[in-house]
Amino acid sequence: MDRRGLAVTAATFVIWGVVPLYWHLLKAVPALQIMAHRVVWSALLVVGWLLLRDGWGWLRRLAAQPRVLPALAVSSVLIAVNWGLYIWAVNAGHVVETSLGYFINPLVNVVLGVLVLHERLRRLQWIAIGCAAAGVAWLTVSAGSPPWIALGLAASFGLYGLVRKLVSVDPVAGLGLESLYLFLPSLAYVLWAESGHGGGFTGDWSLRTDLLLVFGGVVTAVPLIGFAYGVRRIPLSVVGLLQYIAPTLQLLLGVWFFHEPFDAARALGFGAIWLGLAIYAGEGLWRSRRRVPAAE
């Protein structure tokens, strides 16, 4: 086990878990403007870092693969939808439901693997999917409507991961190209907002708010780079377990810091989903440990 890779990956998920606190500081800014600033500043950071590391070589290598360019255009739209929905949900008081989305996400990945990649599930994996589906169904019945925010987050991030899996490019270089795709539309929206359509970056907002918007690029890019660094150095089974750090912290923040409701009906739905995740993670860990002695 690479200890540095383990530490970086765990720290990445901790950052993602507590990041609702950061976006909450920008509650006075419209969600779409936060999203646009997030894209602009993270694009400058990621592309600048790639240029310092490799010049324009990273972009030439991507351009040499014709399938990559349209695929990353699609993934850039998916990640933009995910980011925008997440920021809106946090500042609209739905932190608990955002945590549900990222609890569901690993099981959505499994379903996409079956439907798109024609992967076969083992019996315990089907049971895990069934538990999660029962949990979502219960939450729908008890609330009177499906948990659209959670499902939207899980679906957009699951589809994003699927596209990135299919194109198989360097994670940071792929993020750089996605950032370039989103940069001009986001910059155009920021400039339009600043020209008298509700923006306050150059005047009405405080210096603190301006700095928080700029530093949002760092909050976006650094964990993604850290994840790309760590995931190459530790087993994917360990990554699969560490990823539950983020939604767990988000859930705790939603209940204890933002004081969002978490009654018995909601706890029952979450419990069914957690049971599915426990079965899925336990089965994967058991099989990975069985493969090690066999390989030896």
C-alpha positions, 0 to 999 in steps of 0.5 A: 500500500502506497501510504502517500497515495492513501493519504492523498486519496483520503484527504481528497474525499474529506475535502469533497465531504466538507465542501458544502461549508465553502459553497454555503459561504457564497449563498448570497451569489446566484448558483449559476454565477458561482458555477460560472466562476468555478469553471473559469478559475479552475480552468485557468488553474488546471490548464496553467498547471498542464502548460507548465508541466508539459507545454502544449504536448498534452493537448496535441496528444488528446487532439491526435485521438479523434474519438476523445474530442467529442467524448470529452465535450459530452463529459464536460456537459455532464460534469457541469450539470453535476456541479451546477445542481450540487451548488444549487442544492447546497445553497437551497438547503438540500445537503442531506439529499446531495449526500444521498446522491453520492451514496447511490452513485457507486450502485448507479455505476454498476447499473450502467456497467450492466446496461452499457458495457454488458457486464454481468452481476453476481448474486450479491451485487443484484441483492445490493442493487435491490436494497438500494432500489427499495430504499429509493422507492421508500423515500419516494413514497414517504416524501410523495415524490422521487428524490430528484436531486439525489438521482440527478447527481448520481446519474450525471456523475455516473454517466460522466464516469462512464464516458471517462472510462470509455475514452481512457485518457490521462485524468488531469489532461482530460479535465484540462480539455473539459475545462477548455470546452466550458471556459468560453461559455462560462466567461461569457456568462460572467461578463454578461452578468457583470454588465448589469445583469445581477453580477457583483464581482467588480462592484457590489459584492465584498472583497471576501466574496470575490476572493471566495469565488476565485479560490473556488477554482482551487477548491474544484481543481486541487481535489480532482488532481489529488484524486488522479494522483492517489487512484493510480497508487492504491487498489481500486477496492480501497478507493471504493471504500474511501469514497464513502467518506465524502457523502458520510461527512455531507450527511453529518453536515446536513443534519448537525450543521445545517439542521436539515430534517432527518426523520425516521422515514428518511432514516429507513430509506437511507438504511436500505441504501446503506445496507446495499452499499455494505453488501456491495463493498463487502462482496468486492473486498472479499473477492479481491482478497481471494484473488491475492492468494490465488495470484501468489 
